Amino acid sequence: MKHSKMQLSAETMNLGFVKKVELLSGSSVRRCFQCGKCSAGCPMRSFMEHPPNRVVRLLQLGQYERVLAGRSIWYCASCETCSTRCPNKVDLAAIMDALRKLSWDAQGPSKESYVQLANRLFIENIRTYGRQYEMRLAAVFNVKSGQFLKDLMLGPKLITRGKLRMFHQKNRNIGEIEKIFSRIEEMRKNGEAP
Amino acid sequence: MKNILNYSYYPGCSLHASAQEYEASTRGLFKALKIGLHEVPDWFCCGATPAHNVDELLSLALCAKNLSLAENVAGDLAVACAACFSRLKTTQHRLIDNDAKRQQVEKAIDGPVPLGKKVKHLLEILARDYGLERLQSAVQKPLAGLKVACYYGCLLTRPPEVPELDDCEAPTIMEEVLKATGAEPVSWSHRMECCGANFTLSRPGVVLKLSGDILASAKAAGADCIMVACPLCHGNLDIRQGGIEQASGTRFDLPVFYITQLLALACGVSTERLGLESMIVSPMPLLREKSLL
């Protein structure tokens, strides 16, 4: 896909997707003039097939399918270096968030979106316990991702030093959290929230 | 004894678990300095990076709920974790001039969002509110001869309009606070590079590379240890240091301290309250060598 030929025409360059990303992220996509400062400072550049500035260029050219199916959006660390340095105030870190959401909504989990599995479990923990429960997060991730032995040697070290707790933190407000999650689901059902 | 300053306090999930030494040393230091910390009752997880990666509205709603719980406790809101700090301030920043988004969040939490509650990182409280001079005079045991690499990571300074803590490319606040203890900050290249953040769970290979570069840079600059202000950076540099050494074949042996551990040590807080035994890379040989125990 990386080297496949790109056919550009007035039809392929429709702005519908760009506008969707702009609405979700609150950042302009069209303002980018390809100076490349984002990619120059990106610590994750070497893990991506399209560096950040090319992600934006592909969006501008209507080639969003390449971006959504690719690896780049899942290797962004949200370090905010790109958004900090952009001379045109393109908030690339926010655009990456929007692209991850659109990719997940459109095609669900994939091998590339591995990180999203960890993210989803993290959110699940909040909904169930109100706070993070690191032991469960690591255990469930290893089981769901099929890496049963990952970091096995670290576990006992962390437990004896009190860094990994067997039980979750208590929270008397826990009912409130469920209400927030349900209200957001309700709002989305009624088309009141993106 | 009356406190000089008082704050409401949001510790965040890590400080009650994997970063317990950050919590213990923060409590010890603030007590010694007579700064009151009043924990917000029954706070929730702020959502950190995973929440905004998945769902922006949820991320804003979680932080808004925490801000509204914090409204019930007097004083500016003190935050220890760089990620919690960044998310709480991002929420205020995003909602302050976006009525449509603010209304969505208010509906989600069924109440107003306190956009005026001032959110401050511990560094800001120590350097600005308490003040460097006062901090310097509170030091009982100067950390003379200790060479420290101050590591900012990402979210204490980026993007600049959110944390408003210091310059986004050349900050000095950590070095200034450190200098008050008599320790010596080293000049090094990687103090603002990303450590690999929450890839530690899903793609540890990323952390081995990025945190490995950070450790190598600190070592090359002649640092004895690293000082951080974020539990996730700490986890990557301390907990993963053994794995990085194994993968790269380089021995670093760099203890990673939280800002409050070094400050509390200098301010004469009992070493039992610093959580030194929780650190994976033991700081004991170094502290003994420098006669700081």
Interface residues (C-beta under 8 A of the other chain):
Chain A: L24 G26 P43 M44 S46 F47 Y75 A77 S78 C79 E80 T81 S83 T84 D91 A93 D97 A98 R100 K101 W104 Y114 V115 Q116 L117 A118 N119 R120 F122 I123 N125 I126 G130 R131 Q132 E134 L137 A138 F141 S145 K150 D151 L154 K157 L158 R161 G162 K163 L164 R165 Q169 N171 R172 N173 E176 I177 K179 I180 F181 R183 I184 M187 E192 A193 P194
Chain B: C13 S14 H16 A17 S18 Q20 P41 D42 F44 C45 G47 A48 T49 P50 A51 H52 N53 V54 D55 E56 L57 L58 A61 L62 K65 L69 R94 N98 Q104 K107 A108 I109 D110 C154 L155 R158 P159 P160 C168 E169 E193 C194 G196 A197 N198 F199 L201 S202 R203 P204 V206 K209 L210 I239 G243 E277 S278 M279 I280
